[in-house]
Amino acid sequence: MLDAAIPRGTGPFPAVIIVHGGGWVRGDRKIDVQPLFHPLMEAGFAWFSISYRLMTDLPQFGDAVQDVEVAIRFVKSHAGEYRVDSSRIALIGESAGGQLAAMATLASSPELRVRAVVALYAPTDLRSLAQDSKYVPQWVHDNLKRSPLSRIIAERLKQLSPIEHVQRDTPPFLLIHGTADPLVPFAQSRAMCERMKGVGASCELYAVAGAGHGIRWWESSPRISEPYKREMVRWLREQLSA
């Protein structure tokens, strides 16, 4: 399922597909990413906020990447109906949604290629994160340490880590991350950006000084919420120019 908002006029408009967060096990396409809707519409972008399968058991981990890919196919195939330009589509993902958006971009076939990706405080190295982060469920920690499945789980986490799939032709990324994030360390985005630049791909890292985890929490402080929105819109306009 998705919600869509299309600017007035004939278009075709640049479009953004939004992927909410929630630790892969919860989240809502209307609530969690609501702070993004108004600035994107004001900037003249069509936006599509999507739902995806939430994980209820370990074997399902990673399935939601396919749902993001389905959303890309849908928007592209219905571009005329929604008055959007299928060659000017970007993904925005926050938290776990950032990991899903990145994986859909990095591991997808050419027909799913998008112009750019914005990832807000996204976990990009899951194997590293799983070792000590509170963001990862305790049963994952336990299985990594004591389970006979530890090697299989570690390999799966590596397969689903965006940092492991970076290539020279990776679309440009803008990583937005709070420097005081207690759940997904700021170092995750810094390492991802360094890896991308190291192979010749384009990446910008926007540090939100003193901010924690979650754009809904950022809304309580205009000092935090307004600058990152301006930077996001500026960057998207640059990347999605005709």
C-alpha positions in Angstrom: 0.0 0.0 0.0 1.1 3.6 -0.5 -0.2 7.2 -0.1 0.6 9.7 -2.8 0.6 13.4 -3.2 1.0 15.1 -6.6 1.6 18.8 -7.1 -0.9 20.8 -9.1 -0.2 21.1 -12.8 0.5 19.0 -15.8 4.0 17.9 -14.8 5.9 15.7 -15.3 7.2 16.1 -11.7 10.2 14.7 -10.0 9.1 12.0 -7.6 10.3 10.7 -4.2 9.4 7.3 -2.7 9.5 7.4 1.1 10.3 4.3 3.2 9.4 4.6 6.9 11.5 3.2 9.8 10.6 1.1 12.8 13.4 -1.4 13.3 11.9 -3.7 10.6 9.2 -4.8 13.0 6.9 -1.8 13.3 6.3 1.6 11.7 3.7 3.5 9.8 3.8 5.2 6.4 1.5 8.1 7.6 3.0 8.8 11.0 6.7 8.1 11.1 7.7 10.1 8.0 5.0 12.8 8.3 7.5 15.7 8.8 8.8 15.1 5.3 5.5 15.5 3.5 5.1 19.3 3.5 8.7 20.3 2.6 8.7 17.9 -0.3 5.3 19.1 -1.6 6.3 22.7 -1.2 9.4 22.0 -3.3 7.4 20.7 -6.1 8.1 17.0 -5.7 5.5 14.2 -6.0 5.8 11.8 -3.1 4.8 8.3 -2.4 4.9 7.0 1.1 4.9 3.2 1.2 4.1 0.3 3.5 6.1 -2.9 3.5 6.0 -6.3 5.2 7.1 -6.1 8.8 9.3 -8.8 10.2 7.7 -11.3 12.7 10.4 -14.0 12.4 14.1 -14.2 11.6 13.7 -15.9 8.1 11.6 -12.9 7.0 14.5 -10.5 7.5 15.3 -8.8 4.2 12.0 -9.6 2.5 10.9 -6.0 2.7 13.7 -5.0 0.3 11.5 -6.7 -2.4 8.6 -4.5 -1.4 10.6 -1.4 -2.0 11.5 -2.7 -5.4 7.9 -3.4 -6.1 7.1 0.3 -5.2 9.8 1.5 -7.6 8.3 -0.6 -10.4 4.8 0.6 -9.6 5.7 4.3 -9.6 7.7 3.9 -12.8 5.0 1.9 -14.6 2.3 4.4 -13.5 4.4 7.5 -14.1 2.0 8.9 -16.7 -1.1 8.4 -14.5 0.6 10.2 -11.6 2.2 12.9 -13.8 5.7 12.1 -12.7 9.0 11.7 -14.7 10.1 8.1 -14.4 13.7 9.2 -15.0 13.7 11.5 -12.0 12.8 9.4 -9.0 14.6 9.3 -5.7 14.3 7.2 -2.6 14.1 8.6 1.0 14.4 6.1 3.9 14.6 6.8 7.6 16.1 4.5 10.1 15.4 0.8 9.0 13.7 2.3 6.0 17.0 3.8 5.0 18.6 0.4 5.0 15.8 -1.0 2.9 15.9 1.9 0.4 19.7 1.6 0.1 19.5 -2.2 -0.5 16.8 -1.8 -3.1 19.0 0.6 -4.9 22.4 -1.1 -4.5 21.3 -4.7 -5.2 18.6 -4.0 -7.9 18.5 -4.6 -11.6 19.0 -1.7 -14.1 15.2 -1.2 -14.6 14.9 -0.4 -10.9 17.6 2.2 -10.9 16.7 5.6 -9.3 18.5 8.9 -9.6 19.4 9.4 -5.9 18.9 8.2 -2.3 18.5 10.1 0.9 19.1 8.0 4.0 18.3 9.4 7.4 20.2 7.7 10.3 20.2 4.5 8.4 21.9 1.3 9.7 24.4 0.5 6.9 26.6 -2.1 8.6 24.3 -4.5 10.2 26.9 -7.0 11.4 28.7 -4.3 13.3 25.5 -2.9 14.6 24.2 -6.2 15.8 27.1 -6.7 18.2 26.2 -4.1 20.7 23.4 -1.7 19.6 20.1 -1.4 21.4 18.5 -1.0 18.0 18.8 -4.7 17.4 16.4 -7.1 19.2 18.0 -9.0 22.1 17.3 -12.4 20.4 19.6 -11.3 17.6 22.4 -10.5 20.1 21.9 -13.9 21.8 21.9 -15.9 18.6 25.1 -14.1 17.4 26.9 -15.0 20.6 25.6 -18.5 21.6 23.6 -20.0 18.8 24.7 -22.7 16.3 23.2 -20.4 13.7 25.6 -17.5 14.6 27.7 -17.9 11.4 24.6 -18.0 9.2 23.1 -15.0 10.9 26.3 -13.0 10.6 26.5 -13.8 6.9 22.9 -12.7 6.4 23.6 -9.5 8.2 26.5 -8.9 5.9 24.4 -9.6 2.8 21.9 -7.0 4.0 24.4 -4.3 4.8 24.4 -1.5 2.3 28.1 -0.8 3.0 29.0 -4.2 1.5 27.3 -3.5 -1.9 28.8 -0.1 -2.8 30.0 0.3 -6.4 31.4 3.1 -8.5 28.0 3.4 -10.4 26.0 3.6 -7.2 23.5 6.5 -7.4 24.4 9.6 -5.3 23.6 9.4 -1.6 22.8 12.1 0.9 23.2 10.7 4.5 21.6 12.7 7.2 22.4 11.6 10.8 22.2 13.0 14.3 25.6 13.2 16.0 24.1 12.0 19.3 22.1 9.1 18.0 22.0 6.4 20.7 20.6 3.7 18.5 22.4 3.9 15.1 25.8 5.5 15.7 26.7 8.5 13.6 29.8 6.5 12.7 27.7 4.2 10.5 26.8 7.0 8.1 30.4 8.3 8.2 31.8 4.9 7.3 29.2 4.5 4.5 30.1 7.8 2.9 33.8 7.1 3.1 33.3 3.7 1.5 31.3 5.3 -1.4 33.8 8.0 -2.0 36.6 5.4 -1.9 35.2 3.6 -4.9 34.4 6.8 -6.8 30.7 7.1 -6.0 29.0 10.4 -4.9 28.1 10.8 -1.2 27.4 13.8 1.1 27.0 13.5 4.8 24.9 16.0 6.7 25.5 15.9 10.4 22.7 17.1 12.6 24.6 18.4 15.6 23.4 17.1 19.0 20.4 15.3 17.5 19.2 11.8 18.5 17.3 9.2 16.5 14.0 10.1 14.7 12.7 13.0 12.6 9.5 13.1 14.7 11.6 13.9 17.8 13.6 16.4 15.7 10.4 18.3 15.1 10.4 19.5 18.7 13.3 21.8 17.9 13.2 24.1 14.8 16.9 24.5 15.3 17.3 20.9 14.4 14.4 20.2 12.1 14.5 23.1 9.7 18.1 23.0 8.5 18.1 19.4 7.5 14.9 19.8 5.5 16.4 22.7 3.6 19.5 20.7 2.9 17.5 17.7 1.8 15.4 19.8 -0.6 18.4 21.6 -2.0 20.2 18.3 -2.6 17.1 16.6 -4.2 16.6 19.6 -6.5 20.2 19.3 -7.6 20.0 15.6 -8.2 16.5 15.5 -9.9 17.0 18.5 -12.2 15.8 17.8 -15.7 
